[in-house]
Amino acid sequence: MGKSLVLVGGGHAHLTTISRMKELTDRKHRVTLVSPLPEHPYSGMGPGVLGGFYAFEEILFPIRGMVEKAGGVFLQDRVTEIDPRRGRLGLASGGEIPYDVVSFNVGSGVHDPFVKEPSFRVFPVKPVENLHKARNRILKLANEKGEVEILVVGGGAAGLEVAGNARRLLGGENGTGRITLVAGRRLLNDQGTRVRQEALRSLDDRGVRVMEGQRITGIREARGELEDGSFLPFDLCFLATGVGPPPLFRKSGLPVGEEGGLLVNECLQCVNHPRIFGGGDCVSFAPRPLHKVGVHAVRQGPVLHHNLMAALEGGSLRPFRPQNSYMLIFNLGDGQGLLTRKGMVWRGRVAFFLKDFIDRRFMRKFSAPFRGMTRSS
Ligand SMILES: Cc1cc2nc3c(=O)[nH]c(=O)nc-3n(C[C@H](O)[C@H](O)[C@H](O)COP(=O)(O)OP(=O)(O)OC[C@H]3O[C@@H](n4cnc5c(N)ncnc54)[C@H](O)[C@@H]3O)c2cc1C
């Protein structure tokens, strides 16, 4: 008699299990994926959607189709509560589902403590579909009023990519509209001097104003307030102020790390509930803190897949060994990439081609056999 496995969230860390789900259903396990969307957008290509390098449809993994083709069940819903004692998950729709083994890959949300009221003008960079929505809104605004004023709050990798791609959307350096990026301390503060200089030069050359040493302290209606009391008006604002796990785990009384991510051991297993696993941005890896990057989430995928199978069938678990260094390539929005690895820095078209090649290959790897499975299939 098979067991019941529930995957919560169809993010990067679950893609291996979703694409190899038949291995589980063939062994009579019942597998359910709970996700608010039938398709999962690939974040690495998200800024490229904003800039128009990719159509939104090109960056979607058809997770619903993948699950159903493998004999699993897709539930379009959101998990709002976890009851580890009873082995049940509460759903936003009001229902409950039982599990023998559950795995969480629900990603992260953008920190927005200073947004004073909900606004249709403010777009957090996560979930990634917001970048597609923002693109449509910017095009509409540009059509209606010509000049569009865009504010980007946050000077990390997402802020850089979003500002550069918004510039491209507004017609590059000779285009219309204005883009201001408020970086907090410095643009790409956790990177080396050369990376920072290249990033600054790239934005500066295209007329994107970067404000370093300044922070936004409040966002009200159509203006961002700075620490010194002055403000920046905007038509559309991107929030790229860093990400953190959702409150789900803390709220459910599960063990969490400092930021509220599900606390997992080296086998990606919850430290005191052996039937609960997790990967990606939503977990706190007990052996050492990990950056919230897709690279880790993707590499956790095969380990999670192995360990979920082991938990269902009584096998031994495998540890996840995070890479100490990895390559980063930022999409600057002008056809150039900014690559950095182990102190090496390289800006240019070839760096962008390399990123594009890696990202497209990743998309193909997981979704090529399932292409054509769209929202309605
Ligand atoms: C603009 C931008 C660009 C980036 N570019 C890169 C890059 O080039 N390279 C890189 O390595 N990293 C990049 N990152 C970081 C990367 O996005 C994250 O580290 C990565 O998405 C984490 O993957 P994940 O699987 O944990 O979560 P996600 O990919 O966010 O997936 C989480 C999934 O869970 C679903 N979900 C959420 N809540 C629930 C719930 N309650 N119940 C059920 N399902 C739920 C969501 O709908 C989503 O499908 C970028 C981030 C941003 C914001």
The ligand as a Tripos MOL2 file, in Angstrom:
@<TRIPOS>MOLECULE
LIG
   53    58     1     0     0
SMALL
NO_CHARGES

@<TRIPOS>ATOM
      1 C1         14.0490   39.4700   -9.7130 C.3       1 LIG1
      2 C2         14.7990   38.2820   -9.1950 C.ar      1 LIG1
      3 C3         15.7910   37.6970   -9.9620 C.ar      1 LIG1
      4 C4         16.5090   36.5930   -9.4870 C.ar      1 LIG1
      5 N1         17.4910   36.0500  -10.2760 N.ar      1 LIG1
      6 C5         18.1920   35.0120   -9.8180 C.ar      1 LIG1
      7 C6         19.2270   34.4210  -10.6190 C.ar      1 LIG1
      8 O1         19.4880   34.8560  -11.7560 O.2       1 LIG1
      9 N2         19.9100   33.3650  -10.1070 N.ar      1 LIG1
     10 C7         19.6440   32.8650   -8.8580 C.ar      1 LIG1
     11 O2         20.2960   31.8900   -8.4470 O.2       1 LIG1
     12 N3         18.6680   33.3990   -8.0730 N.ar      1 LIG1
     13 C8         17.9380   34.4430   -8.5190 C.ar      1 LIG1
     14 N4         16.9650   34.9910   -7.7160 N.ar      1 LIG1
     15 C9         16.6650   34.3660   -6.4280 C.3       1 LIG1
     16 C10        15.6460   33.2640   -6.6540 C.3       1 LIG1
     17 O3         14.4530   33.8170   -7.1400 O.3       1 LIG1
     18 C11        15.2310   32.5080   -5.4250 C.3       1 LIG1
     19 O4         16.3140   32.1510   -4.6410 O.3       1 LIG1
     20 C12        14.4820   31.2440   -5.8780 C.3       1 LIG1
     21 O5         13.2960   31.6240   -6.5540 O.3       1 LIG1
     22 C13        14.1210   30.3700   -4.7260 C.3       1 LIG1
     23 O6         13.4130   29.2930   -5.2380 O.3       1 LIG1
     24 P1         12.3220   28.5820   -4.3750 P.3       1 LIG1
     25 O7         12.0380   27.3080   -5.0760 O.co2     1 LIG1
     26 O8         12.6980   28.5190   -2.9530 O.co2     1 LIG1
     27 O9         11.0160   29.5360   -4.4040 O.3       1 LIG1
     28 P2         10.1480   30.0730   -5.5970 P.3       1 LIG1
     29 O10        10.8260   29.9110   -6.8830 O.co2     1 LIG1
     30 O11         9.7020   31.4390   -5.1850 O.co2     1 LIG1
     31 O12         8.8500   29.1090   -5.5930 O.3       1 LIG1
     32 C14         7.9260   29.0790   -4.5440 C.3       1 LIG1
     33 C15         6.6010   28.5300   -5.0440 C.3       1 LIG1
     34 O13         5.7360   28.2630   -3.9480 O.3       1 LIG1
     35 C16         4.4150   28.7330   -4.2270 C.3       1 LIG1
     36 N5          3.7820   29.0490   -2.9300 N.ar      1 LIG1
     37 C17         4.0110   30.1470   -2.1650 C.ar      1 LIG1
     38 N6          3.2650   30.0740   -1.0240 N.ar      1 LIG1
     39 C18         2.5710   28.9010   -1.0810 C.ar      1 LIG1
     40 C19         1.6430   28.2560   -0.2030 C.ar      1 LIG1
     41 N7          1.3050   28.7930    0.9760 N.pl3     1 LIG1
     42 N8          1.1190   27.0670   -0.5610 N.ar      1 LIG1
     43 C20         1.4740   26.5080   -1.7360 C.ar      1 LIG1
     44 N9          2.3520   27.0710   -2.6150 N.ar      1 LIG1
     45 C21         2.8890   28.2480   -2.2840 C.ar      1 LIG1
     46 C22         4.6600   29.9360   -5.1340 C.3       1 LIG1
     47 O14         3.5210   30.2080   -5.9170 O.3       1 LIG1
     48 C23         5.8550   29.4890   -5.9630 C.3       1 LIG1
     49 O15         5.4220   28.7960   -7.1080 O.3       1 LIG1
     50 C24        16.2290   36.0830   -8.1900 C.ar      1 LIG1
     51 C25        15.2290   36.6810   -7.4120 C.ar      1 LIG1
     52 C26        14.5070   37.7570   -7.9050 C.ar      1 LIG1
     53 C27        13.4490   38.3780   -7.0420 C.3       1 LIG1
@<TRIPOS>BOND
     1     1     2 1
     2     2     3 ar
     3     2    52 ar
     4     3     4 ar
     5     4     5 ar
     6     4    50 ar
     7     5     6 ar
     8     6     7 ar
     9     6    13 1
    10     7     8 2
    11     7     9 ar
    12     9    10 ar
    13    10    11 2
    14    10    12 ar
    15    12    13 ar
    16    13    14 ar
    17    14    15 1
    18    14    50 ar
    19    15    16 1
    20    16    17 1
    21    16    18 1
    22    18    19 1
    23    18    20 1
    24    20    21 1
    25    20    22 1
    26    22    23 1
    27    23    24 1
    28    24    25 2
    29    24    26 1
    30    24    27 1
    31    27    28 1
    32    28    29 2
    33    28    30 1
    34    28    31 1
    35    31    32 1
    36    32    33 1
    37    33    34 1
    38    33    48 1
    39    34    35 1
    40    35    36 1
    41    35    46 1
    42    36    37 ar
    43    36    45 ar
    44    37    38 ar
    45    38    39 ar
    46    39    40 ar
    47    39    45 ar
    48    40    41 1
    49    40    42 ar
    50    42    43 ar
    51    43    44 ar
    52    44    45 ar
    53    46    47 1
    54    46    48 1
    55    48    49 1
    56    50    51 ar
    57    51    52 ar
    58    52    53 1
@<TRIPOS>SUBSTRUCTURE
     1 LIG1         1 GROUP 0 **** ****
